[in-house]
Amino acid sequence: MRSLPRAKASPGFTSEVMREARRDQKIARRVPFVWRMAAATAMAACLVAIVHIALVQYQRHQQVETLRAEQEQLEADLAAVKKIAAESEPMVVLENDRGTRVIMDLDTAIQPAALRTFD
């Protein structure tokens, strides 16, 4: 064998063999179009679900903040009403069906209305 002259392949043969080898590798590695589309669709669906969940959480957070602010305002209003009620003087309001209204201050009343008799 060593005595035979060394044969060299033509440049066209070498490039053709390399092209076929690359083509066989691409065919073996190529993922079908359907699988690529399925993967892209799944990724898009996951992205939409994540955005939706984040939006729902943000809206709930805003509602909770609004309710907390309203609760604080109501508590402040209630405290103000309790303070006014504690500071006010006791009074009695008497009213009949004809629209006559009598307001009596209990601290300055001379005689309670129940003890007065009109005979």
CYANA upper distance limits for C-alpha pairs under 8 A (distance plus 0.5 A):
  9 ALA  CA     13 PHE  CA      6.93
  9 ALA  CA     14 THR  CA      7.27
 10 SER  CA     14 THR  CA      7.07
 11 PRO  CA     15 SER  CA      6.75
 12 GLY  CA     16 GLU  CA      6.53
 13 PHE  CA     17 VAL  CA      6.67
 14 THR  CA     18 MET  CA      6.72
 15 SER  CA     19 ARG  CA      6.52
 16 GLU  CA     20 GLU  CA      6.73
 17 VAL  CA     21 ALA  CA      6.69
 18 MET  CA     22 ARG  CA      6.71
 19 ARG  CA     23 ARG  CA      6.63
 20 GLU  CA     24 ASP  CA      6.62
 21 ALA  CA     25 GLN  CA      6.85
 22 ARG  CA     26 LYS  CA      6.71
 23 ARG  CA     27 ILE  CA      6.67
 24 ASP  CA     28 ALA  CA      6.68
 25 GLN  CA     29 ARG  CA      6.60
 26 LYS  CA     30 ARG  CA      6.14
 31 VAL  CA     35 TRP  CA      7.27
 31 VAL  CA     36 ARG  CA      7.47
 32 PRO  CA     36 ARG  CA      7.16
 33 PHE  CA     37 MET  CA      6.68
 34 VAL  CA     38 ALA  CA      6.56
 35 TRP  CA     39 ALA  CA      6.63
 36 ARG  CA     40 ALA  CA      6.72
 37 MET  CA     41 THR  CA      6.53
 38 ALA  CA     42 ALA  CA      6.59
 39 ALA  CA     43 MET  CA      6.70
 40 ALA  CA     44 ALA  CA      6.69
 41 THR  CA     45 ALA  CA      6.63
 42 ALA  CA     46 CYS  CA      6.69
 43 MET  CA     47 LEU  CA      6.68
 44 ALA  CA     48 VAL  CA      6.69
 45 ALA  CA     49 ALA  CA      6.64
 46 CYS  CA     50 ILE  CA      6.63
 47 LEU  CA     51 VAL  CA      6.71
 48 VAL  CA     52 HIS  CA      6.60
 49 ALA  CA     53 ILE  CA      6.65
 50 ILE  CA     54 ALA  CA      6.65
 51 VAL  CA     55 LEU  CA      6.62
 52 HIS  CA     56 VAL  CA      6.71
 53 ILE  CA     57 GLN  CA      6.70
 54 ALA  CA     58 TYR  CA      6.64
 55 LEU  CA     59 GLN  CA      6.71
 56 VAL  CA     60 ARG  CA      6.72
 57 GLN  CA     61 HIS  CA      6.60
 58 TYR  CA     62 GLN  CA      6.74
 59 GLN  CA     63 GLN  CA      6.73
 60 ARG  CA     64 VAL  CA      6.65
 61 HIS  CA     65 GLU  CA      6.71
 62 GLN  CA     66 THR  CA      6.66
 63 GLN  CA     67 LEU  CA      6.64
 64 VAL  CA     68 ARG  CA      6.59
 65 GLU  CA     69 ALA  CA      6.71
 66 THR  CA     70 GLU  CA      6.69
 67 LEU  CA     71 GLN  CA      6.52
 68 ARG  CA     72 GLU  CA      6.68
 69 ALA  CA     73 GLN  CA      6.75
 70 GLU  CA     74 LEU  CA      6.66
 71 GLN  CA     75 GLU  CA      6.60
 72 GLU  CA     76 ALA  CA      6.68
 73 GLN  CA     77 ASP  CA      6.68
 74 LEU  CA     78 LEU  CA      6.54
 75 GLU  CA     79 ALA  CA      6.65
 76 ALA  CA     80 ALA  CA      6.75
 77 ASP  CA     81 VAL  CA      6.72
 78 LEU  CA     82 LYS  CA      6.62
 79 ALA  CA     83 LYS  CA      6.65
 80 ALA  CA     84 ILE  CA      6.76
 81 VAL  CA     85 ALA  CA      6.56
 82 LYS  CA     86 ALA  CA      6.58
 83 LYS  CA     87 GLU  CA      6.75
 84 ILE  CA     88 SER  CA      6.59
 89 GLU  CA    105 ASP  CA      7.85
 89 GLU  CA    106 LEU  CA      8.40
 89 GLU  CA    107 ASP  CA      8.04
 90 PRO  CA    105 ASP  CA      6.83
 90 PRO  CA    106 LEU  CA      6.31
 90 PRO  CA    107 ASP  CA      7.63
 91 MET  CA    103 ILE  CA      7.41
 91 MET  CA    104 MET  CA      6.08
 91 MET  CA    105 ASP  CA      5.03
 91 MET  CA    106 LEU  CA      5.96
 92 VAL  CA    103 ILE  CA      6.29
 92 VAL  CA    104 MET  CA      5.71
 92 VAL  CA    105 ASP  CA      7.03
 92 VAL  CA    106 LEU  CA      7.51
 93 VAL  CA    101 ARG  CA      7.46
 93 VAL  CA    102 VAL  CA      6.26
 93 VAL  CA    103 ILE  CA      5.00
 93 VAL  CA    104 MET  CA      6.90
 94 LEU  CA    101 ARG  CA      6.14
 94 LEU  CA    102 VAL  CA      5.51
 94 LEU  CA    103 ILE  CA      6.80
 95 GLU  CA     99 GLY  CA      7.00
 95 GLU  CA    100 THR  CA      6.02
 95 GLU  CA    101 ARG  CA      4.81
 95 GLU  CA    102 VAL  CA      6.78
 96 ASN  CA    100 THR  CA      6.13
 96 ASN  CA    101 ARG  CA      7.30
104 MET  CA    109 ALA  CA      7.37
105 ASP  CA    109 ALA  CA      6.55
111 GLN  CA    115 LEU  CA      7.68
111 GLN  CA    116 ARG  CA      8.00
112 PRO  CA    116 ARG  CA      7.64
